[in-house]
Amino acid sequence: MSRARPTRRLRAALAVLALGLGAGCVLGRLYREPLPPEAELFDATTADGWRLGIIRYRPERPRGLPVLLCHGVFNNGRILDIDAEHSLARWLASRGRDTYLLNLRGTRYSDQPDPQAGRSLRYSADTYVLQDMPAAIEAIRRRTGAPKVDLVGHSMGGHLAYIYVAERPEDVNAVVTLGASAHFHGVGKIERESGRSIARLGTSLGPTVPAPEIAHVFAPLHGEIEGPIERVGRNAQNVSVTTWKRFMATGVDYCSRDVIAQLDLWISQNHMSSADGKVDYTARLRTVRAPVLVIAAKLDKIAPVASVKAGYELLGGPKEFFIAGEENGFRFDYAHGDLVMADRAKLEVWPEILRFFETHTPEGLEVAGGGQSAVAR
Amino acid sequence: MLLLASLAAAGARAERPGISREPLPTADGTRATLYHYVPEPGLGPRPALLLLPEVGTTRRAYDFDRRGLARYLAWYGVEVFVLEYRGAGASDWPASFDFETLLENDCEAAFARALAGRASIFVGGWGLGGTLAGLLASRHSRQVAGFIGLQAAATLDLPNRPMAELVSRLERLPSMLDLRLASRRPLFEDRSWFEVMVANDEGLAAAPLRAMRLSLLAPLPRALIEDLLRFAREKRIVVGGEDVRESIARYRGRSLLVIAPRDNWIHPEFATPLVDSLGRERVEVLVLNPLEGARLEYGHLGMLLGSEAPRDVWAPILAFVKERR
């Protein structure tokens, strides 16, 4: 009898847990935003055989170069396209830019790892740069005839943009990074230790980190309480509970253990490098000659202003830096996620991106009809 | 009866730290002012701390409306000296002075006075006052028991568009810029420079900002403004021909650096380089955001006078000063 009690309790606990998981998954999916009818989803195939889902928003009257948006770790492209009111992609398209959302390998709109089909579980940030980004840019080239793109990267997407423009400057006209740091030694205890702790936790969960499942389990709580994820990710004055829930249901995605391990390496050595540590990507920022706009968020705890500014200081070409916060006339100070999902981002942050790209549009740009754009050679 | 007695005791204790003001002659003959907060006798060994205000301010950041870090520390047995620079409050108001003058004259005189009869004292400062305190610590390393930097600046820059625009329009600097007047000008909508840049965090939501601005800010002479602009343009603070990051790095004692992430005046990225200058292994860092245990995200003035400052800022400073090594 005394032995049965713990078993019964364990069963009850497991049942409650399963119920919670089920309810979370159902509730989480209620907030998942479908793609709108105007979105075009097509594939770009990488040299190593992965199909990547690219979401295109075609403008009515195209102008300028196509814009490629790149998301960060544990996200997919939809963090930059949560809903009609919180979509950098749709906002840029509504202002004439032919806009493309990259979904990196292993995320919702792209191929998943499948070793039997030759798609390895082992891929890193290097793979994103060497395989996924060139494939996306080549697909855009084929559709538009444009020899270059303007590139926007949020969080790790900003790191990828930095690395890519240093490695392949011939593909990129101008770059905007949002909340992307170049060194990783925060000064606070949590800042110093949390990144590595999360990385260790991530790499212990298996070859792929099941972030969407984790997000779904806690779906009812997202934004309702000011938990650690909320504190790190958003300023509640800028991002509503509904937007946050939609983001958690729509924009959170899988990530390979090797990507996390590479980020862990960056944190430990305090600069960006190749996964084997042999190539110092941060040092290469000095070679960047393309114009870069670096935007930091005043309350960013993932990429603190000091760390973001350190990258800006290294860049070798025309560059601008500004802080999304009250000091520059914003209504509220911004946090990491706010840069792409704040209610007022379309009024306060995104116009800076458009202005920067327009300022650095190459002379002699001619725009063809039908959503095709091309640079006169 | 017990309740009445304890209330009476509490009322009496509020008056306990004795506060005196003394003129402070400096090397060039100009008089600054030193405020001395003396704890009541019998509280055991009394560490002493010299506090330097932000440049362009009075002592009021440490003692406003009978509340502040200076009174708090004195209450708990720390002997506190607060310098009021020339050009502020009861000090002499010379026609001109620069950053180095403050260090060589006012700060040095205050340090000598606070040290008198003691083997060592703590030094601390707020903003550019923290920079000056760090320089004192490096110069007098053996007599400094610890250095406290409250958003102490290691570098400067033009951090935001309003500042950059303001500087670009400053073709002719006034001989004296009265910050009390300049900072009340509207900057964004109905918010003044003071509210956006200095008094911007939630801890000051219910604070009497007008009274704070009037009692806190002091005029800045042209020579000092030119120094600050030069620091910002060169992105480094050079005193005596040396970058202060290198000078302060020579201090090998204990340090507590308090970083306010929401500071729009001395940005956190201007303060954090001191962590590496002083050596991460020797520095205690207190980052004032909720992830690190603070109750809110702090700005420049809120870290000293905000509603939660006693628990989030003053208490860790007291612990640092009281800790025996």
Chai-1 contact restraints between the chains, C-beta under 6 A:
chainA,res_idxA,chainB,res_idxB,connection_type,confidence,min_distance_angstrom,max_distance_angstrom,comment,restraint_id
A,V187,B,T272,contact,1.0,0.0,6.0,A-B,restraint_1
A,V187,B,V275,contact,1.0,0.0,6.0,A-B,restraint_2
A,V187,B,V285,contact,1.0,0.0,6.0,A-B,restraint_3
A,G188,B,V287,contact,1.0,0.0,6.0,A-B,restraint_4
A,G188,B,E292,contact,1.0,0.0,6.0,A-B,restraint_5
A,I190,B,L291,contact,1.0,0.0,6.0,A-B,restraint_6
A,I190,B,E292,contact,1.0,0.0,6.0,A-B,restraint_7
A,R231,B,P290,contact,1.0,0.0,6.0,A-B,restraint_8
A,R231,B,L291,contact,1.0,0.0,6.0,A-B,restraint_9
A,K301,B,L291,contact,1.0,0.0,6.0,A-B,restraint_10
A,V305,B,E269,contact,1.0,0.0,6.0,A-B,restraint_11
A,A306,B,P268,contact,1.0,0.0,6.0,A-B,restraint_12
A,A306,B,E269,contact,1.0,0.0,6.0,A-B,restraint_13
A,A306,B,T272,contact,1.0,0.0,6.0,A-B,restraint_14
A,K309,B,E269,contact,1.0,0.0,6.0,A-B,restraint_15
A,E326,B,V196,contact,1.0,0.0,6.0,A-B,restraint_16
A,E327,B,N160,contact,1.0,0.0,6.0,A-B,restraint_17
A,E327,B,N264,contact,1.0,0.0,6.0,A-B,restraint_18
A,N328,B,N160,contact,1.0,0.0,6.0,A-B,restraint_19
A,N328,B,R161,contact,1.0,0.0,6.0,A-B,restraint_20
A,G329,B,F188,contact,1.0,0.0,6.0,A-B,restraint_21
